């Protein structure tokens, strides 16, 4: 997906306030941009759709389709990048099933999507299905207010995934090789019931700054019953990184 370990130092999460916090630091932004540029097209369009357009209409048509699909505004790109990284972290570092990107379902390339930023599903050592609800924030300088906003996002719906987001997540899984996981998600939602003891939270922060003070304060003040993990991905030149990754697609073709 984004192969963090090929361009980042990935630190092992440490205990903070009874929960976990970890840091990823970009060591090779050029490599990161290349990896993201290659991955972005399939975040916004199905691979078979891109292949069919290429076969029937040519490579230039694929590039035009992506220009019509990917966001062009810096704020929209930054927000999407946070969600993409959060989803990739769930898959690559947490062993979660994440399914196809929800960004394919966006109504307009510049509009923010509603619902949970990212969801993942995994089985614990006892074979129990667990759902990870993620909230992503992407800012050049990430302050206390942004961490508070992320906490508020995780707290919505009594800290559980929203019913709509969870149903959409399960539906996307039904079209993949992880169909059985999708069915298990539906079973959890519709028959067994989603409870805090089968949910985990991921707060994912993408920034150039060091928000560790705010992360520590947030985790130490958390009083809920859901397991917490906060991950900070630090990229010097945050805005340039996001811009270059998207322009690698929109100006470089697919």
C-alpha positions as CSV (number, residue, x, y, z in Angstrom):
1,X,0.0,0.0,0.0
2,X,2.4,2.7,1.2
3,X,5.3,0.6,2.5
4,X,6.2,2.8,5.5
5,X,9.3,0.8,6.4
6,X,10.9,1.6,3.0
7,X,11.0,5.3,3.7
8,X,10.3,5.8,7.4
9,X,11.8,4.9,10.7
10,X,9.0,3.0,12.5
11,X,9.4,3.2,16.3
12,X,7.7,0.6,18.6
13,X,4.7,2.2,20.4
14,X,5.3,2.9,24.1
15,X,3.0,3.0,27.0
16,X,1.4,6.4,27.8
17,X,-1.3,6.8,30.3
18,X,-2.1,3.1,30.1
19,X,-2.4,3.2,26.3
20,X,0.1,3.3,23.4
21,X,1.7,6.0,21.3
22,X,4.2,5.6,18.5
23,X,6.1,7.7,16.0
24,X,7.0,7.2,12.4
25,X,9.6,9.6,11.0
26,X,10.2,10.1,7.3
27,X,13.9,9.4,6.3
28,X,13.5,9.6,2.6
29,X,10.7,11.9,1.4
30,X,11.6,11.3,-2.3
31,X,11.0,7.6,-1.9
32,X,7.8,8.3,0.0
33,X,6.5,10.5,-2.7
34,X,7.3,7.8,-5.3
35,X,5.5,5.1,-3.3
36,X,2.5,7.4,-2.7
37,X,2.4,8.5,-6.3
38,X,2.2,4.9,-7.4
39,X,-0.5,4.0,-4.8
40,X,-2.8,7.0,-5.2
41,X,-4.6,6.0,-8.4
42,X,-6.0,2.8,-6.8
43,X,-7.2,4.8,-3.7
44,X,-9.6,6.7,-6.0
45,X,-10.5,4.2,-8.7
46,X,-10.7,0.4,-9.1
47,X,-7.8,-1.2,-10.7
48,X,-10.0,-2.9,-13.3
49,X,-11.6,0.4,-14.2
50,X,-8.2,2.0,-14.8
51,X,-7.1,-1.1,-16.8
52,X,-10.3,-1.0,-19.0
53,X,-9.9,2.8,-19.6
54,X,-6.3,2.2,-20.6
55,X,-7.2,-0.7,-22.9
56,X,-10.1,1.0,-24.6
57,X,-9.1,4.6,-24.5
58,X,-5.4,4.8,-23.9
59,X,-3.0,6.0,-21.2
60,X,-3.8,9.7,-21.7
61,X,-7.5,8.9,-20.9
62,X,-6.4,7.3,-17.6
63,X,-4.5,10.4,-16.7
64,X,-7.5,12.6,-17.5
65,X,-9.8,10.3,-15.5
66,X,-7.5,10.7,-12.5
67,X,-7.3,14.4,-12.9
68,X,-11.1,14.4,-12.7
69,X,-11.1,12.2,-9.6
70,X,-8.3,13.3,-7.4
71,X,-8.6,16.4,-5.3
72,X,-6.8,19.6,-6.4
73,X,-7.3,21.8,-3.4
74,X,-4.5,21.6,-0.8
75,X,-6.8,21.1,2.1
76,X,-8.7,18.3,0.5
77,X,-5.4,16.6,-0.5
78,X,-4.0,16.9,3.0
79,X,-7.2,15.4,4.6
80,X,-7.2,12.5,2.1
81,X,-3.5,11.8,2.7
82,X,-4.2,11.5,6.5
83,X,-7.0,9.0,5.8
84,X,-4.8,7.1,3.3
85,X,-1.9,6.8,5.8
86,X,-4.2,5.8,8.7
87,X,-5.7,3.0,6.5
88,X,-2.3,1.9,5.4
89,X,-1.0,1.8,9.0
90,X,-4.0,-0.4,10.0
91,X,-3.1,-2.8,7.2
92,X,0.7,-2.8,7.3
93,X,1.5,-2.4,11.0
94,X,-1.7,-3.7,12.7
95,X,-2.5,-6.6,10.5
96,X,-6.0,-5.4,9.8
97,X,-8.2,-6.1,6.8
98,X,-9.1,-2.7,5.4
99,X,-10.8,-3.5,2.1
100,X,-11.0,-1.1,-0.9
101,X,-10.5,2.6,-0.3
102,X,-13.7,4.4,0.7
103,X,-12.4,7.4,-1.3
104,X,-13.7,5.7,-4.4
105,X,-17.2,6.5,-3.1
106,X,-16.8,10.3,-2.8
107,X,-19.5,12.5,-4.4
108,X,-17.1,15.2,-5.4
109,X,-13.3,15.4,-5.6
110,X,-13.0,18.4,-3.3
111,X,-15.7,17.5,-0.7
112,X,-14.9,16.0,2.6
113,X,-16.4,12.6,3.3
114,X,-18.6,11.9,6.2
115,X,-18.4,9.0,8.6
116,X,-15.4,7.3,10.2
117,X,-12.1,8.2,8.6
118,X,-10.9,4.6,8.4
119,X,-12.0,1.2,9.7
120,X,-10.1,-2.1,10.0
121,X,-11.0,-5.6,11.1
122,X,-8.8,-8.3,12.7
123,X,-9.1,-11.4,14.8
124,X,-7.4,-11.5,18.2
125,X,-5.6,-14.5,19.7
126,X,-8.9,-16.0,20.9
127,X,-10.5,-15.7,17.4
128,X,-12.7,-12.8,18.4
129,X,-13.3,-10.2,15.7
130,X,-12.1,-6.7,16.6
131,X,-12.9,-3.5,14.8
132,X,-10.5,-0.6,14.8
133,X,-12.0,2.9,14.4
134,X,-9.5,5.5,13.2
135,X,-9.6,9.3,13.2
136,X,-6.9,11.0,11.0
137,X,-5.7,14.6,11.2
138,X,-3.2,16.2,8.8
139,X,-1.6,19.6,9.6
140,X,1.7,21.3,8.9
141,X,1.7,22.3,12.6
142,X,-0.5,20.1,14.7
143,X,-1.6,21.8,17.9
144,X,-3.7,20.9,21.0
145,X,-6.9,21.9,19.3
146,X,-6.4,19.4,16.5
147,X,-5.8,16.5,18.9
148,X,-9.0,17.6,20.8
149,X,-10.8,17.4,17.4
150,X,-9.5,14.0,16.8
151,X,-10.6,12.8,20.2
152,X,-14.0,14.2,19.6
153,X,-14.2,12.2,16.3
154,X,-13.3,9.0,18.1
155,X,-15.8,9.7,20.8
156,X,-18.7,10.1,18.4
157,X,-21.4,7.4,18.5
158,X,-20.5,6.4,22.0
159,X,-16.9,5.6,20.8
160,X,-18.2,2.9,18.4
161,X,-18.0,2.9,14.6
162,X,-21.0,4.6,13.1
163,X,-23.6,2.1,11.9
164,X,-23.4,3.5,8.3
165,X,-19.6,3.5,8.1
166,X,-19.5,-0.1,9.5
167,X,-22.1,-1.3,7.0
168,X,-20.3,0.3,4.1
169,X,-17.0,-1.2,5.3
170,X,-18.5,-4.7,5.4
171,X,-20.2,-4.2,2.0
172,X,-16.8,-3.2,0.4
173,X,-15.2,-6.3,1.9
174,X,-17.9,-8.6,0.3
175,X,-16.4,-7.7,-3.2
176,X,-12.9,-8.9,-2.2
177,X,-11.1,-12.0,-1.2
178,X,-11.9,-11.1,2.4
179,X,-15.6,-11.8,1.9
180,X,-15.7,-13.9,5.1
181,X,-14.4,-11.0,7.1
182,X,-17.1,-8.8,5.6
183,X,-19.7,-11.4,6.6
184,X,-18.3,-11.5,10.1
185,X,-18.5,-7.7,10.4
186,X,-22.2,-7.9,9.4
187,X,-22.7,-10.7,11.9
188,X,-21.1,-8.6,14.6
189,X,-23.2,-5.5,13.7
190,X,-26.6,-7.1,13.0
191,X,-26.7,-10.2,15.3
192,X,-24.2,-10.0,18.1
193,X,-24.0,-6.2,18.6
194,X,-20.9,-3.9,18.6
195,X,-19.7,-3.2,22.1
196,X,-16.7,-1.3,23.4
197,X,-14.8,-4.5,24.3
198,X,-14.5,-5.4,20.6
199,X,-13.5,-2.0,19.4
200,X,-10.1,-0.3,19.4
201,X,-9.2,3.3,18.5
202,X,-6.4,4.7,16.3
203,X,-5.7,8.4,16.3
204,X,-3.4,9.0,13.3
205,X,-1.6,12.4,13.1
206,X,0.3,13.5,10.0
207,X,2.5,16.6,10.5
208,X,5.9,18.3,10.3
209,X,5.7,19.3,14.0
210,X,6.1,17.4,17.3
211,X,2.7,17.0,19.0
212,X,4.0,14.6,21.6
213,X,3.0,16.9,24.5
214,X,-0.6,17.0,23.3
215,X,-0.7,13.3,22.6
216,X,0.5,12.6,26.1
217,X,-2.0,14.9,27.7
218,X,-4.8,13.3,25.6
219,X,-4.0,9.7,26.5
220,X,-3.5,10.5,30.1
221,X,-6.8,12.2,30.4
222,X,-8.8,9.6,28.4
223,X,-11.4,7.9,30.7
224,X,-13.2,5.6,28.3
225,X,-13.0,1.8,28.1
226,X,-11.7,1.5,24.5
227,X,-8.1,0.5,23.8
228,X,-6.2,3.6,22.4
229,X,-3.3,3.9,20.0
230,X,-2.0,7.2,18.8
231,X,0.5,7.3,15.9
232,X,2.3,10.4,14.7
233,X,3.9,10.4,11.2
234,X,6.3,13.2,11.0
235,X,7.3,14.5,7.5
236,X,9.5,17.5,7.2
237,X,8.0,19.6,4.4
238,X,4.5,18.3,5.0
239,X,2.8,20.5,2.5
240,X,5.4,19.9,-0.2
241,X,5.2,16.1,0.3
242,X,1.4,16.1,-0.1
243,X,1.6,18.4,-3.2
244,X,4.4,16.4,-4.8
245,X,2.7,13.0,-4.3
246,X,-0.6,14.2,-6.0
247,X,1.2,16.0,-8.8
248,X,3.2,12.8,-9.5
249,X,-0.1,11.4,-10.5
250,X,-1.9,14.3,-12.1
251,X,1.0,15.6,-14.1
252,X,2.9,12.3,-14.5
253,X,0.0,10.2,-15.6
254,X,-0.6,6.7,-14.1
